[in-house]
Amino acid sequence: MSSIIKVDTVQDQDGNNIINENADVITVGAAGDTVAVAGNVVKTNAVQAADAGNIISQSGTTITLGATGDTVEIATGATLVGGGIEWQSSIVTAATLTAEAGKGYWINTTSNACTITLPASAAVGDRLIFTDYARNWATNAITINQNSLNFQGQTTPNPVYNTNGQSVDIVYSGATKGWIPNSDEDVTDEVPPQFSIDFLVIAGGGGGGNAGGGAGAGGAGGYRTSTQSTGAGNVITITVGDGGGVGGTNSPGTTGSNSSISGSSLTTITSAGGGGGAGQTTPDGSTGGSGGGGYGFPDGTYFGGAGDTPSTTPSQGNTGGNGASDDATWTNSGGGGGAGAVGGDANPSYGGDGGAGVASSITGSSVTRASGGGGGVAQGSVGVGPTGGGGNGGAVGGGSGSNGTVNTGGGGGGGGSGNGTGGSGGKGVVIVSMPDADYSGTTTGSPTVATGVSGKTVLTFNSSGSFTT
């Protein structure tokens, strides 16, 4: 015969609840109590939180920690043994593998190399392990296809592992650095492939001067070339300098503006603007990439401005020509310096010719640029701006000097006697050539793009902009 005691609450001698029933809820112990289970065994199919969400649940032989949407954390200093990576029982022998986060793979490359494609998306903490099953990676390597995510902060190249017995353990750190190797043997940073880029950097030419006699011509913009190596993903900034302005009454022309290339992966190259041509108030030519021509002032000979200022290796330009005068009836002025030669000196018969420019075939055909302007005259023939963009000098009686040709960096011609207007300097240009396969197609500033130029893509920047390698 069974005995039954019916009661809603069991209390200790102090009146504290030991067991209490309220409707369908049975509470063991009271607030602040410690409930001990004899034998340390509690049998249940689920342990739930106060909101009824599962903390631990069992279905058959599967035990689940947490519920959908939960984050399961391991306490600081604790160690999770036997968890995290689900090792695959099948050995990978195929030439390709699409990996899934949280898994470990045995990779057997005895018969062939293997390309492993990482997940297209990943969460911080996702982990993958690849292990050389047969110690053959030195013969047939594995290649990691990053699948658009960064690997050690880089999008290229795809990492290659080729050491026998190697194990690659990687963890996803987030978008900036992406997958990062987690073991000592594979932390070597993969270096992006390098390729060469050719640069031609020409600054703006100097403007021609103004004077009662013939005025000095502007010098060509500095002319520099460079070949540098870089990798993919670098932004290269292009600055194209304007030509110098013409001189006001009796005043020298202004110096052209600098052109340059710069970027985190490059040595900055700057070409200096061409020096302005001399005027009556400033009878020496201005210094610059190439110097401006001097004025033939009646009280003496005045000199062309120094070129290659500041100095570069190799030289970016040349000195302007000197002016000449008979101290009474005529004043002729010097030509502007060019990238390839000094400006011509004036004499009683003519103004100084501009210095020669330099030819380049960076665009696929030979083009001469950056010649100096021709000097203005008070008698005789005007100085000539040679091939390469330099303007001609102004003639007797207020003749105007010619402008330097735009996007050649040519110097402006000096004004003729009687305060003829000098020519403005030609705007500079920056031209870039790289292998077709390495051209990303990303630019600003609307450069002219020519592809297939002997296997290269040529970008011609007639104004400032940028491109991404």
C-alpha positions as CSV (number, residue, x, y, z in Angstrom):
1,M,0.0,0.0,0.0
2,S,1.5,3.3,-1.1
3,S,1.6,6.4,1.0
4,I,1.0,9.9,-0.4
5,I,1.7,13.2,1.3
6,K,0.1,16.2,-0.4
7,V,1.6,19.6,0.3
8,D,2.4,22.9,-1.6
9,T,5.5,23.8,0.4
10,V,8.2,22.0,2.3
11,Q,10.1,24.3,4.7
12,D,13.1,23.9,7.0
13,Q,12.8,24.5,10.8
14,D,13.5,28.2,10.2
15,G,10.5,28.6,8.0
16,N,12.6,28.8,4.7
17,N,11.2,27.1,1.6
18,I,13.0,23.9,0.6
19,I,10.4,22.9,-2.1
20,N,7.6,25.1,-3.3
21,E,4.8,24.6,-5.9
22,N,3.1,27.5,-7.5
23,A,0.7,26.4,-10.2
24,D,2.8,24.2,-12.5
25,V,6.2,25.6,-11.4
26,I,8.1,23.7,-8.7
27,T,11.0,25.7,-7.1
28,V,13.8,23.9,-5.3
29,G,15.4,26.1,-2.6
30,A,15.1,29.8,-2.0
31,A,17.0,32.9,-3.1
32,G,20.6,32.8,-1.9
33,D,20.5,29.0,-1.3
34,T,22.9,26.5,-2.8
35,V,21.2,23.4,-4.1
36,A,23.4,20.3,-4.0
37,V,22.6,17.2,-6.0
38,A,23.6,13.9,-4.3
39,G,25.9,11.9,-6.5
40,N,26.4,15.1,-8.8
41,V,24.0,13.7,-11.4
42,V,21.2,15.7,-12.9
43,K,19.2,14.0,-15.6
44,T,17.4,16.2,-18.1
45,N,17.0,16.6,-21.9
46,A,17.3,20.3,-21.8
47,V,18.8,23.1,-19.7
48,Q,17.0,26.4,-20.4
49,A,17.6,30.0,-19.6
50,A,15.0,32.2,-17.9
51,D,13.6,33.2,-21.4
52,A,13.0,29.5,-22.1
53,G,15.8,29.4,-24.7
54,N,17.9,26.2,-24.7
55,I,21.4,26.5,-23.1
56,I,22.1,22.8,-23.6
57,S,19.8,20.3,-25.3
58,Q,20.0,16.7,-26.4
59,S,18.3,14.9,-29.3
60,G,19.4,11.3,-29.6
61,T,23.2,11.2,-29.5
62,T,23.5,14.9,-30.6
63,I,24.1,17.5,-27.8
64,T,23.6,21.1,-28.9
65,L,25.1,24.1,-27.0
66,G,22.9,27.2,-27.4
67,A,20.1,28.0,-29.7
68,T,19.8,29.6,-33.2
69,G,21.1,33.1,-33.0
70,D,23.1,32.6,-29.8
71,T,26.8,33.3,-29.3
72,V,28.6,30.6,-27.4
73,E,31.7,32.0,-25.6
74,I,34.6,30.2,-24.0
75,A,35.6,31.9,-20.8
76,T,39.0,33.8,-20.8
77,G,41.7,31.4,-19.8
78,A,39.6,28.3,-20.5
79,T,40.6,25.8,-23.1
80,L,38.1,24.0,-25.4
81,V,39.5,20.5,-26.1
82,G,38.3,18.5,-29.1
83,G,36.1,21.3,-30.5
84,G,36.1,23.9,-33.3
85,I,37.5,22.0,-36.3
86,E,35.6,19.2,-37.9
87,W,38.2,16.9,-39.5
88,Q,37.0,15.3,-42.7
89,S,37.3,11.5,-42.9
90,S,37.8,11.4,-46.7
91,I,41.3,12.2,-48.2
92,V,41.3,14.9,-50.8
93,T,43.0,13.7,-54.0
94,A,41.2,15.9,-56.6
95,A,42.8,18.9,-58.4
96,T,40.3,21.2,-56.8
97,L,38.6,21.6,-53.4
98,T,35.9,24.1,-52.2
99,A,36.6,24.5,-48.5
100,E,34.0,25.1,-45.8
101,A,34.7,27.1,-42.6
102,G,35.3,25.1,-39.5
103,K,36.7,22.0,-41.3
104,G,40.1,20.3,-41.5
105,Y,41.2,18.6,-44.7
106,W,43.8,16.0,-45.5
107,I,45.3,17.0,-48.9
108,N,47.1,14.2,-50.9
109,T,48.9,15.7,-53.9
110,T,50.7,12.5,-54.9
111,S,49.2,12.5,-58.3
112,N,48.5,16.2,-58.9
113,A,48.5,19.7,-57.5
114,C,45.4,21.0,-55.8
115,T,43.7,24.5,-55.9
116,I,41.7,25.1,-52.8
117,T,38.9,27.8,-53.0
118,L,38.2,29.5,-49.8
119,P,34.6,30.5,-48.8
120,A,33.2,33.5,-50.6
121,S,32.2,35.1,-47.3
122,A,33.6,34.6,-43.8
123,A,33.0,35.7,-40.2
124,V,35.7,36.7,-37.7
125,G,37.0,33.6,-36.1
126,D,36.2,31.2,-39.0
127,R,39.1,28.7,-39.2
128,L,40.4,26.2,-41.8
129,I,43.2,23.7,-41.7
130,F,44.9,21.9,-44.6
131,T,47.5,19.3,-44.0
132,D,49.9,17.5,-46.4
133,Y,48.6,13.9,-46.1
134,A,51.4,12.2,-48.1
135,R,54.3,14.7,-47.8
136,N,54.2,15.6,-51.4
137,W,53.5,19.3,-51.5
138,A,57.1,20.1,-52.6
139,T,56.3,18.1,-55.8
140,N,52.7,19.1,-56.3
141,A,51.9,22.3,-54.4
142,I,48.6,23.6,-53.1
143,T,47.3,27.0,-54.2
144,I,44.9,29.0,-52.1
145,N,42.2,30.7,-54.2
146,Q,41.2,33.6,-52.0
147,N,37.8,34.0,-53.7
148,S,37.8,37.8,-53.4
149,L,38.7,38.0,-49.7
150,N,42.0,39.3,-48.4
151,F,44.8,37.0,-47.4
152,Q,47.3,38.7,-45.0
153,G,45.9,42.0,-46.2
154,Q,46.3,41.4,-49.9
155,T,44.0,40.4,-52.7
156,T,46.9,39.0,-54.9
157,P,48.7,36.8,-55.4
158,N,47.0,33.5,-54.5
159,P,49.3,31.9,-51.8
160,V,51.1,28.8,-52.8
161,Y,52.4,26.2,-50.2
162,N,55.0,23.8,-51.4
163,T,56.8,22.3,-48.3
164,N,56.6,18.6,-47.6
165,G,54.7,17.8,-44.5
166,Q,53.3,21.3,-44.2
167,S,50.1,22.2,-42.4
168,V,48.2,25.4,-43.2
169,D,46.1,26.7,-40.3
170,I,44.3,30.0,-41.1
171,V,41.8,32.1,-39.2
172,Y,39.6,34.9,-40.6
173,S,40.3,38.2,-38.9
174,G,37.9,40.6,-40.8
175,A,37.8,42.5,-44.0
176,T,41.1,44.5,-43.6
177,K,43.6,41.6,-43.3
178,G,41.3,38.7,-44.1
179,W,42.7,35.2,-43.6
180,I,45.8,35.1,-41.5
181,P,48.0,32.0,-41.0
182,N,47.8,30.7,-37.4
183,S,50.9,28.5,-37.3
184,D,54.6,29.3,-37.4
185,E,55.5,27.3,-40.5
186,D,53.2,29.3,-42.9
187,V,53.3,32.9,-41.8
188,T,55.5,34.1,-44.7
189,D,53.8,37.1,-46.3
190,E,52.9,36.5,-49.9
191,V,54.4,39.3,-52.1
192,P,52.3,40.6,-54.9
193,P,53.8,40.2,-58.3
194,Q,55.7,43.2,-59.5
195,F,55.7,44.7,-63.0
196,S,57.4,47.7,-64.5
197,I,55.9,51.0,-65.5
198,D,57.6,53.6,-67.7
199,F,56.9,57.3,-67.0
200,L,57.5,60.5,-69.0
201,V,57.0,63.6,-66.9
202,I,57.1,67.0,-68.5
203,A,56.4,70.3,-66.6
204,G,54.7,73.4,-68.0
205,G,57.0,75.7,-70.1
206,G,57.9,79.2,-69.1
207,G,56.2,82.3,-70.5
208,G,57.8,84.8,-72.8
209,G,58.8,88.3,-71.5
210,N,57.8,91.8,-72.6
211,A,60.2,94.8,-73.2
212,G,60.9,97.9,-75.2
213,G,63.4,95.9,-77.1
214,G,63.1,92.2,-78.0
215,A,62.3,90.2,-74.9
216,G,63.6,86.8,-73.6
217,A,61.8,83.5,-74.4
218,G,60.5,81.0,-71.9
219,G,62.4,77.8,-71.1
220,A,60.9,74.4,-71.6
221,G,59.4,72.5,-68.7
222,G,61.6,70.0,-67.0
223,Y,61.8,66.7,-68.8
224,R,62.2,63.5,-66.8
225,T,61.7,59.8,-67.4
226,S,61.5,56.9,-64.9
227,T,61.0,53.2,-64.9
228,Q,59.7,51.8,-61.6
229,S,58.3,48.5,-60.3
230,T,55.0,48.2,-58.5
231,G,52.3,45.7,-57.7
232,A,48.5,45.7,-58.2
233,G,46.2,47.9,-56.2
234,N,48.3,51.0,-55.8
235,V,47.0,54.5,-56.6
236,I,49.4,56.6,-58.6
237,T,48.7,60.4,-58.5
238,I,49.4,62.4,-61.6
239,T,50.0,66.2,-61.5
240,V,50.3,68.0,-64.9
241,G,51.7,71.6,-64.6
242,D,50.3,74.5,-66.5
243,G,52.4,76.7,-68.8
244,G,53.7,80.0,-67.4
245,G,51.9,83.3,-68.2
246,V,53.2,86.2,-70.4
247,G,54.9,89.1,-68.9
248,G,53.2,92.4,-68.3
249,T,54.6,95.6,-69.7
250,N,58.4,95.5,-69.5
251,S,58.1,92.4,-67.3
252,P,59.4,88.8,-67.5
253,G,57.2,85.9,-68.3
254,T,56.2,83.7,-65.4
255,T,57.7,80.3,-64.6
256,G,55.6,77.2,-65.6
257,S,54.2,74.8,-63.0
258,N,55.6,71.5,-61.9
259,S,54.4,68.1,-63.1
260,S,54.9,65.0,-61.0
261,I,54.0,61.3,-60.3
262,S,53.6,60.0,-56.8
263,G,52.3,56.9,-54.9
264,S,52.9,54.8,-51.9
265,S,54.8,52.2,-54.0
266,L,56.8,54.7,-56.1
267,T,59.7,57.1,-55.8
268,T,58.2,60.5,-56.5
269,I,59.3,62.1,-59.7
270,T,58.9,65.9,-60.1
271,S,59.8,68.0,-63.1
272,A,60.2,71.7,-62.6
273,G,58.4,74.3,-64.6
274,G,60.3,76.1,-67.3
275,G,61.8,79.5,-66.4
276,G,60.2,82.7,-67.6
277,G,61.8,84.8,-70.3
278,A,63.5,88.1,-69.3
279,G,61.8,91.5,-69.5
280,Q,63.1,95.0,-69.3
281,T,62.7,95.2,-65.6
282,T,64.3,91.8,-64.9
283,P,66.8,91.3,-67.7
284,D,68.2,87.9,-66.6
285,G,66.1,84.9,-67.6
286,S,64.5,82.9,-64.8
287,T,65.7,79.5,-63.6
288,G,63.6,76.4,-64.0
289,G,63.5,72.9,-65.6
290,S,65.1,74.8,-68.5
291,G,66.0,78.4,-68.1
292,G,64.4,81.5,-69.7
293,G,66.3,83.6,-72.3
294,G,68.1,86.7,-71.2
295,Y,67.4,90.3,-72.3
296,G,69.9,92.4,-74.4
297,F,69.8,95.4,-72.1
298,P,71.7,98.5,-73.5
299,D,74.0,98.7,-70.5
300,G,75.3,95.1,-71.0
301,T,74.7,91.5,-71.8
302,Y,72.2,89.7,-69.5
303,F,72.2,86.1,-69.1
304,G,69.8,83.2,-69.6
305,G,68.4,81.5,-66.6
306,A,70.0,78.3,-65.3
307,G,68.3,75.1,-66.3
308,D,68.1,71.8,-64.4
309,T,66.9,73.7,-61.3
310,P,66.6,72.0,-59.0
311,S,69.3,69.6,-60.1
312,T,68.3,66.1,-61.1
313,T,70.1,63.0,-62.4
314,P,70.0,62.8,-65.3
315,S,69.5,66.6,-66.0
316,Q,65.9,67.7,-66.6
317,G,66.8,70.7,-68.8
318,N,69.3,73.3,-70.0
319,T,70.2,77.0,-69.6
320,G,68.6,79.8,-71.6
321,G,70.5,81.8,-74.1
322,N,72.0,85.3,-73.4
323,G,70.7,88.6,-74.8
324,A,72.7,91.1,-76.8
325,S,72.7,94.8,-77.5
326,D,74.8,97.5,-79.2
327,D,73.9,99.9,-76.3
328,A,72.2,102.3,-78.7
329,T,70.0,101.0,-81.5
330,W,69.0,97.4,-81.0
331,T,68.3,94.8,-78.3
332,N,67.8,91.2,-79.2
333,S,67.1,88.5,-76.6
334,G,68.1,84.9,-76.0
335,G,66.1,81.7,-76.6
336,G,64.7,79.6,-73.8
337,G,66.6,76.4,-72.9
338,G,65.2,73.1,-74.1
339,A,65.3,69.6,-72.6
340,G,67.9,68.6,-75.2
341,A,70.1,71.7,-75.6
342,V,70.8,75.2,-74.3
343,G,69.0,78.2,-75.7
344,G,70.7,80.1,-78.4
345,D,72.4,83.5,-77.7
346,A,71.2,86.6,-79.5
347,N,73.4,88.6,-81.9
348,P,72.8,91.7,-84.1
349,S,71.2,89.6,-86.8
350,Y,68.7,87.6,-84.9
351,G,67.2,86.6,-81.6
352,G,68.4,83.4,-80.0
353,D,66.7,80.1,-81.1
354,G,65.1,78.0,-78.5
355,G,67.0,74.9,-77.2
356,A,66.1,71.6,-78.8
357,G,63.6,69.3,-77.3
358,V,63.9,65.5,-76.7
359,A,62.2,62.7,-78.7
360,S,60.5,59.8,-77.0
361,S,58.7,56.7,-78.4
362,I,56.8,55.9,-75.2
363,T,53.5,56.3,-77.1
364,G,54.7,53.9,-79.8
365,S,56.0,56.5,-82.2
366,S,58.8,59.1,-81.9
367,V,57.5,62.5,-80.7
368,T,59.7,65.5,-79.7
369,R,58.7,67.6,-76.8
370,A,60.0,70.3,-74.4
371,S,61.9,72.7,-76.7
372,G,62.6,76.3,-75.7
373,G,60.9,79.4,-77.1
374,G,62.7,81.8,-79.6
375,G,63.9,85.2,-78.4
376,G,62.2,88.5,-79.5
377,V,64.1,91.1,-81.5
378,A,64.5,94.8,-82.1
379,Q,66.2,94.1,-85.4
380,G,67.0,91.1,-87.6
381,S,65.2,87.7,-87.6
382,V,63.2,86.4,-84.7
383,G,64.4,83.5,-82.7
384,V,62.8,80.2,-83.7
385,G,61.1,77.7,-81.4
386,P,62.3,74.4,-82.8
387,T,60.4,71.1,-83.0
388,G,59.1,70.2,-79.6
389,G,56.6,72.9,-78.8
390,G,58.6,76.1,-78.3
391,G,57.0,79.3,-79.7
392,N,58.7,81.7,-82.0
393,G,59.9,85.1,-80.9
394,G,58.1,88.4,-81.7
395,A,59.3,90.6,-84.5
396,V,60.3,94.3,-84.6
397,G,57.6,96.8,-83.9
398,G,55.4,95.1,-81.3
399,G,55.3,91.6,-82.7
400,S,53.9,89.0,-80.4
401,G,55.8,85.8,-79.4
402,S,54.1,82.5,-80.2
403,N,52.6,80.4,-77.4
404,G,54.3,77.1,-76.5
405,T,52.3,74.1,-77.8
406,V,49.9,72.7,-75.2
407,N,50.9,69.4,-73.6
408,T,54.5,69.6,-74.9
409,G,56.0,71.8,-72.1
410,G,57.4,74.1,-74.8
411,G,58.5,77.6,-73.9
412,G,56.7,80.7,-75.0
413,G,58.4,83.1,-77.5
414,G,59.7,86.4,-76.3
415,G,57.8,89.6,-77.4
416,G,59.2,91.8,-80.1
417,S,60.5,95.4,-79.6
418,G,57.9,98.0,-78.7
419,N,56.4,95.9,-75.9
420,G,55.2,93.0,-78.0
421,T,53.3,90.4,-76.0
422,G,55.3,87.3,-75.2
423,G,53.9,83.8,-75.8
424,S,52.5,81.7,-72.9
425,G,54.3,78.5,-72.0
426,G,52.9,75.2,-73.2
427,K,51.1,73.0,-70.6
428,G,53.0,69.9,-69.5
429,V,52.1,66.3,-69.9
430,V,52.6,62.9,-68.1
431,I,52.6,59.7,-70.1
432,V,52.5,56.2,-68.6
433,S,53.2,52.9,-70.2
434,M,52.6,49.5,-68.6
435,P,51.9,45.9,-69.8
436,D,48.4,45.4,-71.1
437,A,47.9,42.5,-68.7
438,D,48.6,44.8,-65.7
439,Y,46.3,47.7,-66.6
440,S,43.4,47.8,-64.2
441,G,41.2,50.2,-66.2
442,T,40.7,52.4,-63.1
443,T,41.6,56.1,-63.8
444,T,40.6,59.6,-62.9
445,G,41.2,62.8,-64.9
446,S,40.2,61.3,-68.3
447,P,43.6,60.3,-69.7
448,T,43.8,59.1,-73.3
449,V,44.1,55.3,-73.2
450,A,45.8,53.3,-76.0
451,T,46.1,49.6,-75.6
452,G,48.0,47.0,-77.6
453,V,51.0,49.3,-78.1
454,S,53.6,46.6,-78.5
455,G,51.9,44.7,-75.7
456,K,51.5,47.8,-73.5
457,T,48.8,50.2,-72.4
458,V,49.7,53.9,-72.7
459,L,47.9,56.5,-70.6
460,T,48.4,60.1,-71.7
461,F,47.5,62.6,-69.0
462,N,46.9,66.0,-70.5
463,S,45.6,67.2,-67.1
464,S,46.0,66.0,-63.6
465,G,44.4,62.7,-62.5
466,S,45.3,59.3,-61.2
467,F,45.3,55.6,-62.0
468,T,45.2,52.4,-60.0
469,T,47.7,49.6,-60.8
